[in-house]
Amino acid sequence: MLIASCGSGGGSSSGKSEKNRLDVGNVDKQLFERTDKLFSLFREKSNKIWQESYRLDQMALMYVRNDGRRDQYAYLINHPKVVGIESAQRYKVPADFNLPPVYRLDKIPNQEKIAKIENFDFNYDVHGVETYVMKYTSPDINEFKAPTSDVWTLYVAHEGFHDYQLDTWREAPGNGQDIAGYPLNSEHIALIMLEDAVIKEALQADSPAGRTRAIKQFVAIRQTRIATWDDVRYLDLPQEQIEGTARYIEHRLGSLIGYDKLNLNTFADGLGYIPESNIRGELGFGRFYRTGAALGYLLDQLNIDWKIQIERGQSQFDVISDYYNIANDGVPALLSEAKAAYHYDTLKMKAKDIAKVVASEPTDIFAGKSK
């Protein structure tokens, strides 16, 4: 529980009384409005977002205001050791906000270190406490990082979910993000396209039988890909487990806040997407956000208690595969069935052209960029 006042020596660092400082601008006002709404949803409906154990509203959180050039000040919430943090002063938010005590920091702890953080940090040390840090700014500087839309709300929850994963999860075995080594020849690209088609069919199926048929075809395609290319098990599965579930909770939360551009019925829209450039980054990483989220939704449809298994190190594919338990000798027939249903010859022709573009692209998509 937070204390009522703080500062070096346990009292107010400046002797000033509490005052409402929302005059810093509309951006800060919206920061607290959205945080209040977000925290309320986690208090009341955490089990509809993920499991009740993911409680963003209880995490130590520091918002850092940036003006595009430098960090200006910060707000600290849910920090258990506020006493002794230099410049910390109790911040009076409007009474209609149901927030834990908030503290304003005009002097940011470890400011030189935090200046190197571009967007967020999962376990930043604030006075001996691992704290989730999220930087924010005004929309004229960076619209995505401004707390002025529902996109920002989902962004905070997504990255906060990664913090939760780091603290409590066992990650599925993988090789990190070896996107450069991910096999993207025409044969593999064609199977990826086929896999997206059957996942999309499963999501849009109008009967349990149709959904089951499509999911079994998916299992056969994924097993074939894993048997042919080791990287599929060591990149697709762990990234679907980590990034796919973070995208899944965006959809869950989006439905609760009424964000009509991202909800459980729009997973299928992005499946099968292949850009004209940076194809390697898409097929070797970006795709797993969508497939992982979609597989989570299908597990919900099957009424499988899957989330605890994911937290213990399984991937969505592992859970689905165990559920259907398709013998190896059943894979060829399901694969042939899918190829016939989704015009695999046409997919192979498209895959050849895509593979040519991939071959001309840099393999290291992070070259010259901050990861």
C-alpha positions in Angstrom: 0.0 0.0 0.0 1.3 3.5 -0.8 1.9 6.0 1.9 0.3 9.4 2.0 3.4 11.6 1.6 7.0 11.0 0.6 10.3 12.5 -0.2 13.8 12.3 1.2 13.6 11.6 4.9 10.0 10.5 4.6 8.3 13.9 4.3 7.5 16.2 1.4 10.8 17.1 -0.3 9.8 20.7 -0.7 7.2 21.3 2.0 4.6 22.2 -0.5 1.0 21.1 0.0 -0.8 18.8 -2.5 -2.0 20.6 -5.5 -3.8 19.6 -8.7 -1.3 19.8 -11.5 -3.4 18.8 -14.4 -2.6 22.2 -15.9 0.4 20.6 -17.6 -2.0 20.0 -20.5 -4.7 17.9 -22.0 -2.2 15.1 -22.7 -1.6 14.4 -19.0 -5.4 14.6 -18.4 -6.0 12.0 -21.0 -3.1 9.9 -19.5 -5.0 9.6 -16.3 -8.4 9.2 -17.9 -7.2 6.2 -19.9 -5.3 4.8 -17.0 -8.4 5.0 -14.8 -10.4 3.2 -17.4 -7.7 0.6 -17.9 -7.3 -0.1 -14.2 -11.0 -0.3 -13.7 -11.2 -3.1 -16.3 -8.4 -5.0 -14.8 -10.0 -4.7 -11.3 -13.4 -5.8 -12.5 -12.8 -8.1 -15.5 -9.2 -9.4 -15.4 -10.4 -12.9 -16.1 -12.0 -11.7 -19.4 -8.7 -10.2 -20.5 -6.4 -13.0 -19.6 -6.3 -14.8 -16.2 -6.9 -13.0 -12.9 -3.2 -13.2 -12.2 -2.4 -10.6 -14.8 -3.3 -7.4 -12.9 -1.9 -4.4 -14.7 -3.6 -2.2 -12.1 -1.4 -3.6 -9.3 2.0 -3.3 -11.1 4.5 -0.7 -10.1 4.3 1.7 -13.1 6.1 4.9 -14.0 4.9 7.1 -16.9 7.7 9.4 -18.2 6.7 12.5 -20.2 9.0 13.2 -23.2 8.8 16.3 -25.3 10.5 14.7 -28.3 14.0 15.7 -27.2 14.2 14.9 -23.5 12.4 13.4 -20.6 10.7 16.1 -18.6 9.1 14.5 -15.5 7.4 11.3 -14.4 4.4 9.9 -12.6 4.7 6.9 -10.3 1.8 4.6 -9.4 1.7 1.5 -7.2 5.3 1.9 -6.0 5.7 0.3 -2.5 8.8 2.4 -1.5 8.0 6.0 -2.3 9.7 7.3 0.8 13.2 8.5 -0.1 12.6 9.0 -3.8 13.9 12.5 -4.5 11.4 15.1 -5.6 8.4 12.7 -5.2 5.3 14.6 -4.3 1.7 13.4 -3.9 -0.3 14.3 -7.0 -3.9 15.2 -6.6 -6.0 13.7 -9.4 -9.7 14.5 -9.8 -12.0 12.7 -7.3 -13.9 10.9 -10.0 -10.7 8.9 -10.9 -10.5 5.6 -9.0 -6.7 5.4 -9.1 -4.2 4.4 -6.4 -2.1 7.2 -5.0 -0.1 9.0 -7.8 3.3 10.7 -7.2 4.9 13.3 -9.5 8.6 13.1 -9.9 10.2 16.3 -11.3 13.6 14.6 -10.9 13.5 11.3 -12.7 15.5 8.5 -11.0 18.6 7.4 -13.0 17.8 10.0 -15.6 20.8 9.3 -17.8 19.9 5.7 -18.0 16.2 6.2 -18.6 17.1 8.7 -21.4 18.4 5.7 -23.4 15.0 4.0 -23.2 13.1 4.8 -26.4 9.6 3.6 -25.5 9.3 1.3 -22.5 11.2 -0.9 -20.0 9.8 -3.9 -18.3 12.0 -4.0 -15.1 13.5 -0.6 -14.6 15.0 -0.1 -11.1 13.2 2.7 -9.2 14.5 2.9 -5.7 15.1 -0.9 -5.5 11.8 -1.9 -7.1 11.4 -3.4 -10.6 9.1 -1.0 -12.3 7.3 -1.0 -15.6 8.2 2.2 -17.4 6.2 3.6 -20.3 7.2 6.8 -22.0 4.5 9.1 -23.5 4.3 12.3 -25.4 1.9 14.6 -27.3 0.2 13.5 -30.5 2.0 16.2 -32.6 5.3 14.6 -31.7 4.3 10.9 -31.9 0.7 10.0 -32.3 1.3 6.3 -31.4 3.0 7.2 -28.1 0.4 9.7 -27.1 -2.3 8.7 -24.5 -5.0 10.2 -26.7 -6.5 7.1 -28.4 -7.5 3.5 -27.7 -4.5 2.4 -29.6 -2.3 3.7 -26.8 -4.5 1.9 -24.2 -3.9 -1.4 -25.9 -0.2 -0.7 -26.3 0.2 -0.2 -22.6 -1.6 -3.4 -21.8 0.3 -5.3 -24.5 3.7 -4.3 -23.2 2.6 -4.7 -19.6 1.6 -8.3 -20.4 5.2 -8.9 -21.5 6.3 -7.7 -18.1 4.0 -10.2 -16.5 5.3 -12.9 -18.8 8.9 -12.2 -17.8 8.0 -12.4 -14.1 5.9 -15.6 -14.1 6.0 -17.6 -17.3 8.1 -20.5 -18.6 8.9 -19.7 -22.2 8.5 -22.3 -24.9 11.9 -23.6 -26.2 13.2 -21.3 -29.0 16.2 -19.6 -30.6 15.2 -16.0 -29.8 14.4 -14.0 -32.9 16.6 -15.6 -35.5 14.7 -14.0 -38.3 17.8 -13.8 -40.6 18.0 -17.6 -40.6 14.3 -18.3 -41.1 13.8 -20.5 -44.2 11.8 -18.6 -46.8 12.1 -20.6 -50.0 9.1 -21.0 -52.3 8.1 -24.4 -50.8 7.9 -23.0 -47.3 6.2 -19.8 -48.3 3.5 -21.8 -50.1 2.8 -23.9 -46.9 2.7 -20.7 -44.8 0.1 -19.3 -47.2 -1.9 -22.6 -47.0 -1.7 -22.5 -43.2 -3.0 -19.0 -43.1 -5.9 -20.0 -45.3 -7.0 -22.9 -43.1 -6.7 -20.8 -39.9 -8.9 -18.1 -41.5 -11.4 -20.8 -42.5 -11.5 -22.1 -38.9 -12.2 -18.6 -37.6 -15.0 -18.0 -40.1 -16.5 -21.5 -39.9 -20.3 -21.5 -39.5 -20.4 -24.9 -37.8 -18.4 -26.8 -35.2 -17.7 -29.6 -37.8 -16.3 -27.1 -40.3 -14.1 -25.5 -37.6 -12.8 -28.9 -36.5 -12.0 -29.9 -40.1 -10.0 -26.7 -40.7 -8.2 -26.9 -37.3 -7.1 -30.5 -38.1 -5.8 -29.4 -41.5 -3.9 -26.7 -39.7 -2.3 -29.2 -37.3 -1.3 -31.3 -40.3 0.3 -28.4 -42.1 2.1 -27.1 -39.0 3.4 -30.7 -38.3 4.7 -30.9 -41.8 6.4 -27.6 -41.6 8.0 -28.5 -38.2 9.2 -31.9 -39.6 10.8 -30.1 -42.6 12.3 -27.0 -41.0 13.5 -27.0 -37.4 13.2 -23.2 -37.3 9.4 -23.5 -37.3 9.4 -25.1 -33.9 12.0 -22.7 -32.6 10.6 -19.5 -33.9 6.9 -19.8 -34.7 5.9 -21.6 -31.5 7.6 -19.4 -28.9 6.8 -16.2 -30.6 3.1 -17.2 -30.9 3.3 -18.0 -27.2 4.7 -14.6 -26.3 3.7 -12.1 -28.9 0.6 -13.9 -30.0 -0.9 -13.9 -26.5 0.0 -10.3 -26.1 -2.0 -9.5 -29.3 -4.7 -11.8 -28.0 -5.2 -9.7 -24.9 -5.3 -6.6 -27.0 -8.3 -8.1 -28.8 -9.9 -9.1 -25.5 -9.4 -5.7 -24.0 -10.4 -4.0 -27.3 -13.8 -5.7 -27.1 -14.3 -4.5 -23.5 -13.5 -0.9 -24.3 -15.6 -0.9 -27.5 -12.7 -0.4 -29.8 -14.3 -1.4 -33.1 -11.0 -1.6 -35.1 -9.6 -4.5 -33.0 -11.8 -7.2 -31.7 -12.1 -11.0 -31.7 -14.0 -11.0 -35.0 -11.2 -9.3 -37.0 -8.4 -11.8 -36.6 -9.0 -13.2 -40.0 -8.5 -9.8 -41.7 -4.7 -9.9 -41.4 -4.2 -13.6 -42.1 -2.6 -14.2 -45.5 -1.1 -10.7 -45.6 2.2 -10.5 -47.4 3.7 -7.0 -47.9 5.6 -5.9 -51.0 8.7 -5.3 -49.1 10.3 -6.5 -45.8 8.7 -9.9 -46.4 11.2 -11.6 -44.2 10.2 -9.4 -41.2 6.6 -10.2 -41.8 6.7 -13.9 -42.4 9.6 -14.5 -39.9 8.1 -12.5 -37.1 5.2 -10.1 -37.6 2.9 -12.9 -38.7 3.2 -14.7 -35.3 1.3 -11.9 -33.6 -1.8 -12.7 -35.7 -1.5 -16.5 -35.8 -0.8 -16.7 -32.1 -3.8 -14.6 -31.3 -6.0 -16.5 -33.7 -5.0 -19.8 -32.2 -5.8 -18.5 -28.8 -9.3 -17.6 -30.0 -9.8 -21.0 -31.5 -8.8 -22.6 -28.2 -11.5 -20.5 -26.5 -14.0 -21.8 -29.1 -13.0 -25.4 -28.2 -13.6 -24.7 -24.5 -10.0 -25.8 -23.7 -8.5 -24.5 -20.4 -5.3 -23.5 -22.3 -4.0 -20.3 -20.6 -2.4 -22.1 -17.7 -0.7 -24.5 -20.1 0.7 -21.6 -22.0 2.1 -20.0 -18.9 3.8 -23.3 -18.1 5.8 -23.3 -21.4 3.4 -24.8 -24.0 2.6 -23.1 -27.2 -0.9 -22.7 -28.7 0.0 -25.3 -31.3 1.2 -27.7 -28.6 -2.1 -27.5 -26.8 -4.2 -27.9 -30.0 -2.0 -30.7 -31.3 -2.4 -32.6 -28.0 -6.1 -32.0 -28.0 -6.6 -33.6 -31.5 -3.7 -36.1 -31.2 -3.5 -36.7 -34.9 -1.2 -39.7 -35.7 1.6 -39.2 -38.1 0.0 -41.5 -40.7 -3.1 -39.2 -40.6 -1.1 -36.1 -41.6 -0.7 -36.8 -45.4 -4.4 -37.2 -46.0 -5.3 -34.0 -44.1 -2.5 -32.1 -46.0 -3.7 -33.3 -49.4 -7.3 -32.3 -48.4 -6.2 -28.8 -47.5 -4.1 -28.4 -50.7 -7.0 -29.4 -52.9 -9.4 -27.1 -51.0 -7.3 -24.0 -51.2 -5.8 -24.3 -54.7 -2.3 -25.1 -53.7 -0.9 -25.0 -57.2 -1.9 -21.4 -57.4 -0.3 -20.7 -54.0 2.9 -22.3 -55.2 3.1 -20.0 -58.2 2.6 -16.9 -56.0 5.2 -18.3 -53.6 7.8 -18.5 -56.3 7.5 -14.8 -57.0 7.5 -13.9 -53.3 10.6 -16.0 -52.7 12.4 -14.0 -55.4 11.7 -10.8 -53.6 12.8 -12.3 -50.3 16.1 -13.4 -51.8 16.8 -9.8 -52.8 16.1 -8.4 -49.3 18.5 -8.0 -46.4 18.4 -11.0 -44.1 19.1 -8.9 -41.0 16.0 -6.7 -40.7 17.4 -5.1 -37.5 20.6 -3.9 -39.2 21.2 -0.3 -38.3 18.2 -0.2 -36.0 17.7 -0.3 -32.2 16.1 -3.6 -31.4 
